[in-house]
């Protein structure tokens, strides 16, 4: 799983996240590449919820 796939699984719009918060995006992307997805989730658990609220992935029906 790559970082973009991880963001989709967490219902986060990766493009908007990257565009509006490039520093945090790159930091998280780097950390994600060095850790297991579950470890990353545990480290960023509460921050992921905040990012999801800001950059919610639009789901088309």
Secondary structure, DSSP 8 states (H G I E B T S, - for coil): --HHHHHHHTTB-HHHHHHH-HHHHHHHHHHHHHS-HHHHHHHHHHHHHHHHHHSB-----
